[in-house]
């Protein structure tokens, strides 16, 4: 199993994966572009673990041991000794390709590189590297602490050994892996995007309110969260990027056209829970 896990990006997902890893006794090297972002992320992880102590889920000693497993980095080459590196940055394929190109040049050839992308092509990302066989997707879902499913995405050139090691890692985090093909949106987003689109249409046509639509989805569909709650949790900007990508990859399929409400909210800065304002208003940003 992996001895050193590198995580690129300290957004909601990056922080959440780091927290899961250290609780599973895995050493983590956390990368971001500056110390300010890294300090903010470690403070957030500490606060999350403190809540777990207060609720009796872990001990104070486990909190301390977990925090000691985290090292912060501001240079990608500093991740060179990692066995497994997970990229968790914005849902922009150009940014991700650039990161993988740099990681390919500064990591050992045996290291596995994975992206948390929720919809982008793993094959395309892996094409930037010399060894695409070691590139895969590892798509977690929010809320990370309660969601158990993880999509493990096999690119066209990803080898079986890479997939097997990622599956082992997912099990170690007490999650359930499902191996999926590298197709736009994979499985879960292909199913969820039509739900989001229809919910947005109902809202835009003043058929029902945000609260009504969410309540119906949870009561009738047995979802853990309504479509607007889920979009807030994922990030409005991320949801918009996913919808735009699926729309483009479908060659302009009308039913997949992104709703203008998401574009307006993104431009306004109402990005969901992480910004304290989305379809709902929050007291604090997501952890």
C-alpha positions as CSV (number, residue, x, y, z in Angstrom):
1,X,0.0,0.0,0.0
2,X,1.0,3.6,-0.5
3,X,3.3,5.0,2.1
4,X,3.2,8.7,1.0
5,X,0.1,10.3,-0.5
6,X,0.4,13.6,-2.3
7,X,-2.6,15.8,-2.8
8,X,-2.5,18.8,-5.2
9,X,-5.1,21.4,-4.3
10,X,-6.6,22.4,-1.0
11,X,-10.2,23.1,-1.9
12,X,-13.1,21.3,-0.3
13,X,-12.3,17.9,-2.0
14,X,-8.5,18.1,-1.4
15,X,-9.0,18.9,2.3
16,X,-11.6,16.1,2.6
17,X,-9.4,13.5,1.0
18,X,-6.4,14.5,3.2
19,X,-8.6,14.2,6.3
20,X,-9.8,10.7,5.3
21,X,-6.2,9.6,4.6
22,X,-4.6,10.8,7.8
23,X,-7.5,9.2,9.8
24,X,-6.6,6.0,7.9
25,X,-3.0,6.4,9.1
26,X,-1.6,7.4,5.7
27,X,1.1,10.2,5.5
28,X,0.0,13.1,3.4
29,X,2.0,15.7,1.5
30,X,-0.4,18.6,0.8
31,X,0.4,20.9,-2.0
32,X,-0.9,24.4,-3.0
33,X,0.6,27.5,-4.5
34,X,1.3,29.4,-1.3
35,X,1.7,29.0,2.5
36,X,-1.5,31.1,3.2
37,X,-3.7,28.5,1.4
38,X,-1.9,25.6,3.1
39,X,-2.2,27.2,6.6
40,X,-5.9,27.7,5.9
41,X,-6.3,24.1,4.9
42,X,-4.6,22.6,7.9
43,X,-6.6,24.9,10.2
44,X,-9.8,23.6,8.6
45,X,-8.7,20.0,8.9
46,X,-7.8,20.5,12.6
47,X,-11.2,22.1,13.2
48,X,-13.0,19.2,11.5
49,X,-11.1,16.7,13.5
50,X,-11.8,18.7,16.7
51,X,-15.6,18.4,15.9
52,X,-15.0,14.6,15.7
53,X,-13.4,14.6,19.1
54,X,-16.2,16.6,20.6
55,X,-18.7,14.1,19.2
56,X,-16.8,11.2,20.5
57,X,-15.8,9.8,17.1
58,X,-12.1,10.0,17.7
59,X,-9.8,10.7,20.6
60,X,-7.6,13.8,21.2
61,X,-4.6,11.5,20.7
62,X,-6.0,10.4,17.3
63,X,-6.4,14.1,16.4
64,X,-2.9,14.9,17.2
65,X,-1.5,11.8,15.4
66,X,-3.5,12.7,12.3
67,X,-2.3,16.2,12.2
68,X,1.3,15.0,12.6
69,X,0.9,13.0,9.4
70,X,0.4,16.1,7.3
71,X,3.3,17.9,5.6
72,X,2.7,21.0,3.4
73,X,4.5,21.8,0.1
74,X,4.5,24.8,-2.2
75,X,6.7,23.1,-4.9
76,X,5.4,20.2,-7.1
77,X,8.9,18.5,-7.2
78,X,8.6,18.1,-3.4
79,X,6.0,15.5,-4.1
80,X,8.7,13.4,-5.9
81,X,8.8,10.7,-3.2
82,X,5.1,10.1,-3.1
83,X,3.7,6.7,-4.2
84,X,0.3,8.1,-5.1
85,X,-0.6,11.6,-6.1
86,X,-4.2,12.9,-6.3
87,X,-4.9,16.1,-8.2
88,X,-7.9,18.1,-6.9
89,X,-8.0,21.5,-8.6
90,X,-10.6,23.4,-10.5
91,X,-12.6,21.6,-13.2
92,X,-10.6,23.0,-16.1
93,X,-9.0,20.5,-18.3
94,X,-6.2,22.9,-19.4
95,X,-5.2,23.4,-15.8
96,X,-5.3,19.7,-15.1
97,X,-3.3,18.8,-18.1
98,X,-0.6,21.3,-17.1
99,X,-0.4,19.9,-13.6
100,X,-0.1,16.3,-14.9
101,X,2.6,17.3,-17.3
102,X,4.6,18.8,-14.5
103,X,4.0,15.8,-12.2
104,X,5.0,13.4,-14.9
105,X,8.4,15.1,-15.0
106,X,9.1,15.3,-11.3
107,X,7.7,12.0,-9.9
108,X,9.1,8.5,-9.8
109,X,7.9,6.3,-12.7
110,X,6.2,3.9,-10.3
111,X,4.0,6.6,-8.7
112,X,0.3,6.5,-9.6
113,X,-1.3,9.8,-10.7
114,X,-5.0,10.3,-10.3
115,X,-7.5,13.1,-10.9
116,X,-10.6,13.8,-8.9
117,X,-12.3,15.2,-12.1
118,X,-16.0,14.6,-12.1
119,X,-16.5,14.6,-15.8
120,X,-13.4,15.4,-17.8
121,X,-11.5,12.8,-20.0
122,X,-8.9,10.8,-18.1
123,X,-7.5,9.7,-21.4
124,X,-7.0,13.3,-22.6
125,X,-5.3,14.2,-19.3
126,X,-3.1,11.2,-19.4
127,X,-2.0,12.0,-23.0
128,X,0.2,14.8,-21.5
129,X,2.4,12.2,-19.8
130,X,5.0,9.8,-20.8
131,X,3.4,6.9,-19.0
132,X,-0.4,7.1,-19.4
133,X,-0.7,3.6,-18.0
134,X,-0.3,5.0,-14.5
135,X,-3.0,7.7,-14.9
136,X,-6.6,7.2,-13.7
137,X,-9.6,9.0,-12.2
138,X,-10.7,8.8,-8.6
139,X,-14.0,10.7,-8.3
140,X,-15.3,11.2,-4.7
141,X,-18.7,12.6,-3.9
142,X,-19.8,15.3,-1.4
143,X,-20.4,15.2,1.4
144,X,-17.2,13.2,1.7
145,X,-17.7,12.1,5.3
146,X,-21.0,10.3,4.6
147,X,-20.9,9.5,0.8
148,X,-19.5,6.0,0.4
149,X,-19.2,5.7,-3.4
150,X,-16.1,6.4,-5.4
151,X,-15.8,6.2,-9.2
152,X,-12.5,4.7,-10.3
153,X,-12.0,5.8,-13.9
154,X,-10.0,3.7,-16.3
155,X,-8.5,5.7,-19.2
156,X,-7.9,4.0,-22.6
157,X,-4.3,3.3,-21.6
158,X,-4.6,2.8,-17.8
159,X,-3.3,-0.6,-16.8
160,X,-4.9,-3.1,-14.5
161,X,-2.2,-2.7,-11.8
162,X,-3.0,1.0,-11.5
163,X,-6.8,0.4,-11.1
164,X,-6.2,-2.4,-8.6
165,X,-4.0,-0.2,-6.3
166,X,-6.5,2.6,-6.4
167,X,-9.3,0.2,-5.5
168,X,-7.2,-1.0,-2.5
169,X,-6.7,2.6,-1.5
170,X,-10.5,3.4,-1.7
171,X,-11.3,0.4,0.5
172,X,-8.7,1.5,3.0
173,X,-10.7,4.8,3.3
174,X,-13.8,2.7,4.0
175,X,-15.4,3.7,0.7
176,X,-16.9,1.6,-2.1
177,X,-15.1,1.7,-5.4
178,X,-16.9,1.3,-8.8
179,X,-14.7,1.0,-11.9
180,X,-16.2,3.0,-14.8
181,X,-15.2,3.7,-18.4
182,X,-13.7,7.0,-19.5
183,X,-16.8,8.6,-20.9
184,X,-18.0,12.2,-20.4
185,X,-19.6,12.5,-17.0
186,X,-18.8,8.9,-16.2
187,X,-21.9,7.3,-14.6
188,X,-23.1,9.3,-11.6
189,X,-23.0,12.7,-13.3
190,X,-24.7,11.4,-16.4
191,X,-27.5,10.4,-14.2
192,X,-27.5,13.5,-12.0
193,X,-27.2,16.2,-14.6
194,X,-30.7,15.7,-16.1
195,X,-32.1,15.9,-12.5
196,X,-30.3,19.2,-12.0
197,X,-31.4,20.6,-15.3
198,X,-35.0,19.8,-14.8
199,X,-34.9,21.3,-11.3
200,X,-33.5,24.5,-12.7
201,X,-36.1,24.6,-15.4
202,X,-38.9,24.2,-12.8
203,X,-37.3,27.1,-10.8
204,X,-36.9,29.3,-13.8
205,X,-40.5,28.8,-14.8
206,X,-41.7,29.6,-11.3
207,X,-43.4,26.2,-11.0
208,X,-41.9,25.6,-7.5
209,X,-39.4,27.1,-5.1
210,X,-35.9,25.8,-4.3
211,X,-37.1,24.4,-1.0
212,X,-40.2,22.7,-2.5
213,X,-38.2,21.0,-5.2
214,X,-35.5,19.8,-2.7
215,X,-38.2,18.5,-0.3
216,X,-40.0,16.6,-3.0
217,X,-36.7,15.0,-4.3
218,X,-35.8,13.9,-0.8
219,X,-39.2,12.6,0.1
220,X,-40.2,10.9,-3.1
221,X,-36.8,10.0,-4.6
222,X,-35.1,9.1,-1.3
223,X,-32.1,11.3,-2.2
224,X,-29.8,12.3,0.7
225,X,-30.0,15.9,-0.6
226,X,-32.2,17.8,-3.0
227,X,-30.8,18.9,-6.4
228,X,-30.2,22.5,-5.1
229,X,-28.6,21.3,-1.9
230,X,-26.3,19.0,-3.9
231,X,-25.4,21.8,-6.4
232,X,-24.5,24.1,-3.5
233,X,-22.4,21.4,-2.0
234,X,-20.6,20.6,-5.2
235,X,-20.1,24.3,-6.0
236,X,-22.2,26.3,-8.5
237,X,-19.1,27.0,-10.7
238,X,-18.2,23.3,-10.7
239,X,-21.7,22.3,-11.6
240,X,-21.7,24.8,-14.5
241,X,-18.4,23.5,-15.7
242,X,-19.6,19.9,-15.7
243,X,-22.8,20.8,-17.6
244,X,-20.8,22.9,-20.1
245,X,-18.4,20.0,-20.7
246,X,-21.2,17.4,-21.2
247,X,-23.0,19.8,-23.5
248,X,-19.9,20.2,-25.6
249,X,-19.0,16.5,-25.7
250,X,-22.6,15.7,-26.8
251,X,-22.2,18.1,-29.8
252,X,-24.8,20.4,-28.4
253,X,-27.5,18.1,-27.3
254,X,-30.3,20.5,-26.4
255,X,-31.4,18.7,-23.2
256,X,-27.8,19.1,-21.8
257,X,-27.6,22.9,-22.4
258,X,-26.4,24.6,-19.2
259,X,-29.1,26.6,-17.5
260,X,-28.4,30.4,-17.5
261,X,-29.2,30.6,-13.8
262,X,-25.9,28.8,-13.0
263,X,-24.0,31.3,-15.2
264,X,-25.6,34.2,-13.4
265,X,-24.8,32.8,-10.0
266,X,-21.2,32.1,-10.9
267,X,-20.6,35.6,-12.2
268,X,-22.2,37.0,-9.0
269,X,-19.9,34.9,-6.8
270,X,-22.8,32.8,-5.4
271,X,-20.8,29.6,-5.6
272,X,-22.6,27.5,-3.0
273,X,-21.7,26.4,0.4
274,X,-18.0,27.1,0.0
275,X,-18.8,30.8,-0.6
276,X,-21.6,30.8,2.1
277,X,-24.2,31.7,-0.6
278,X,-25.7,29.7,-3.3
279,X,-29.3,28.6,-3.6
280,X,-29.2,28.7,0.2
281,X,-27.3,30.9,2.6
282,X,-24.8,29.3,5.0
283,X,-23.3,30.4,8.3
284,X,-19.8,29.1,7.4
285,X,-18.1,27.7,4.3
286,X,-17.9,24.0,3.7
287,X,-15.0,22.2,5.2
